[in-house]
Structure formats: structure tokens, C-alpha cells
């Protein structure tokens, strides 16, 4: 997945992937993240468009291994998503997955498994909710069943490793 275009072309990738507790004295690349967050409106009306550049960028960050950064951008999109909307639930699941991926990188497999479980619980809650009319929203275009199955498989493993991280864009394309 490539970075989505913004008004001036492509959003740049962060200069490094921030991992809390690593890289002595190295902070996150907030300047780059702020460019993506600036694309998020104060509130989405009705739904979060599946093709919104900040959403696509957040998913792409996760898929490129920028897990902490993905969580930051997706949280900004989540905050603007309609209150009580289905997109908020799916975004929360994606945020949990990015956070779990970060925990796997930090070799905290139990924490990652717990976060994958929380993401699965969000997807189950989403599946129990009444669906809206088909449209161009994030929820309508996302393969929730495929992600649910993948999370169930990951959680069913006796021990997770760094290789068990989930690329959200790969699910969207499958």
C-alpha cells in the first residue's frame, strides 16, 4: 500500500519507527505524523470514507512496520468518527492490532495476545451491530470476517513471535 496523496503530493514516511524504550533519546517523528493528522476533519459526517487519506496512511503505516505511528494516526481518525458509529468500533480494533504489533516488536507476546483478543472482541461487537446501507464507508469496504478469522488463528497459537504481526492492508486486498 502506498502513502496516500495529500494536497502537496505524497505524505512522507516517518524517518524512523518509534519503539518506546528503544533508541536512546530518540523521540517519535511528530512532524510527519502531524501532517497526516492535519488531514483529519474535526468530525466526519455519517461515516469515515474508506478512501480518506489519513485512514489509508494509518493503515499503510502499520503495514510498513510503523506500528506506534499507525496507532497515533488511527486514533486521530477514530476521534473524528461519528459517535456510536460502526467505524469507531472497527477503528478501535485496528488500533488494538497496531498496538499488538508494536508489543510483538518489543517481545511482549502476552500483551500482544491480550490486545489481539481485545481487537477480536471489537470485531464481534461490530458483527452484532445492525449494518447500514452499503456505501463508501470504511466498515462497508473492510473484510471483517477475514480479519476475525486471522485474529482467531493468532490467538490460538501457544506463543506469538515478532513474525505474527498483522498487516491490515493485506487483509483489505485479499
Buried (B, 14 or more C-beta within 10 A) or exposed (E): BEBBEBEEEEBEBBEBBBBEEEEEEEEBBEEBBEBBBEBBEEEBEEBBBBEBBBBBBBBBBBBBBBBBBBBBBBBBBBEBBBEEBBBBBBBBBBBBBBBBBBBBBBEBBEBBBBBBBBBBBBBBEBEEEEEEEEEEBBBBEBEBEEBBEBBEEBBEEEEBEEEBBBBBBEBBEE
